[in-house]
């Protein structure tokens, strides 16, 4: 639904009201910044792994609003790219939560610890997915966030710097999540039976990993499609 809202802004707001929304751009960007910081701080206070990822998705979509309303093609490229990238990344993260819930029947973070000892393959995949979640260079999300930051500087240096500093929050709670689940002392009262990912789970994970790394290292394949979409959008204007 979050990505659908971004797409609706592309097709409706930017297409029909392109010359009007610029008058209220300050209020839009202020709301974007406050919502981004608020959702990030909420993610810090969650004990449900699924809710942490959900609020992380909200924060990233608020970050993409900066590119949407940056009033330049660089920001639009970044917002569209981040929409695709986070769709893949969040799907992979939610699938990982489903894998844990299927084995241990809980999503509460305090029950998990030291899973890297028993599920090394799953630990590797989830680490790469979390790297993409906070925009590590070479991953899908990084390209979109990089374009958004560049486009944002054309509009407002102050808001862009604050938003970029706020993106460090996603790094902190992502690493905290990974450290709590996969490291630390073993909870012997809870983790008694374990097994690593199955073949079908491995196949799905490897496909998602391919998209995250391929489009992170070779963004031109996706940028050509975005360029065609934006050309058709603004020709109609």
Long-range contacts (C-beta under 8 A, 24 or more apart in sequence): 2-57, 2-58, 2-61, 3-61, 3-83, 3-86, 3-87, 5-61, 6-61, 6-64, 6-68, 6-79, 6-83, 7-83, 9-68, 10-68, 10-80, 10-233, 11-233, 14-68, 14-76, 14-233, 15-233, 15-236, 15-237, 18-234, 18-237, 21-69, 22-71, 25-69, 25-71, 25-155, 28-65, 28-69, 29-65, 29-66, 29-69, 29-155, 29-156, 29-159, 30-159, 32-62, 32-63, 32-65, 32-66, 32-69, 32-159, 32-163, 33-159, 33-162, 33-163, 33-166, 35-62, 36-62, 36-63, 36-163, 36-166, 37-166, 37-169, 40-166, 40-169, 40-170, 40-173, 41-169, 43-169, 43-170, 43-173, 44-169, 44-172, 44-173, 46-109, 47-108, 47-109, 47-110, 48-107, 48-108, 48-109, 49-97, 49-100, 49-107, 49-108, 49-109, 49-112, 49-177, 49-181, 50-94, 50-97, 50-107, 52-109, 52-173, 52-177, 53-90, 53-93, 53-94, 53-97, 53-133, 56-90, 56-93, 56-133, 56-170, 56-173, 56-174, 57-86, 57-90, 59-169, 59-170, 60-86, 60-133, 60-141, 60-170, 61-86, 63-145, 63-148, 63-163, 63-167, 64-144, 64-148, 66-148, 66-151, 66-152, 66-159, 66-160, 66-163, 67-144, 67-147, 67-148, 67-151, 67-152, 69-155, 70-148, 70-151, 70-152, 70-154, 70-155, 71-154, 71-155, 72-151, 72-154, 72-155, 73-151, 73-230, 74-147, 74-150, 74-151, 74-154, 75-147, 75-148, 75-150, 75-151, 75-152, 75-154, 75-155, 76-151, 76-230, 77-147, 77-151, 77-223, 77-226, 77-227, 77-230, 78-143, 78-144, 78-145, 78-146, 78-147, 78-148, 78-149, 78-150, 78-151, 79-144, 79-148, 80-144, 80-226, 80-229, 80-230, 81-143, 81-144, 81-147, 81-219, 81-222, 81-223, 81-226, 82-141, 82-144, 82-145, 82-148, 83-144, 84-140, 84-144, 84-215, 84-222, 85-132, 85-139, 85-140, 85-141, 85-143, 85-144, 85-212, 85-215, 85-216, 86-140, 86-141, 86-144, 88-132, 88-140, 88-208, 88-211, 88-212, 89-129, 89-132, 89-133, 89-139, 89-140, 89-141, 89-212, 90-133, 91-208, 92-125, 92-129, 92-132, 92-205, 92-208, 92-209, 92-212, 93-126, 93-129, 93-130, 93-133, 95-201, 95-204, 95-205, 95-208, 96-122, 96-125, 96-126, 96-129, 99-197, 99-201, 100-181, 103-193, 103-194, 103-195, 104-190, 104-191, 109-177, 109-180, 109-181, 110-180, 111-187, 111-190, 112-180, 112-181, 112-182, 112-187, 112-191, 113-180, 113-181, 113-183, 113-184, 113-185, 113-186, 113-187, 113-191, 114-182, 114-183, 114-184, 114-185, 114-186, 114-187, 114-191, 115-181, 115-182, 115-191, 115-194, 116-182, 116-183, 117-186, 118-191, 118-194, 118-195, 118-196, 119-194, 119-195, 119-196, 119-197, 120-196, 121-196, 121-197, 121-202, 122-196, 122-197, 122-205, 123-182, 125-197, 125-205, 125-209, 126-178, 126-181, 126-182, 127-178, 127-182, 128-209, 128-212, 128-213, 129-208, 129-209, 129-212, 130-174, 130-175, 130-177, 130-178, 132-212, 132-216, 133-170, 133-174, 134-167, 134-170, 134-171, 134-174, 135-167, 135-170, 137-216, 138-213, 138-216, 138-217, 139-212, 139-213, 139-216, 140-211, 140-212, 140-213, 140-215, 140-216, 141-216, 142-216, 143-215, 143-216, 143-219
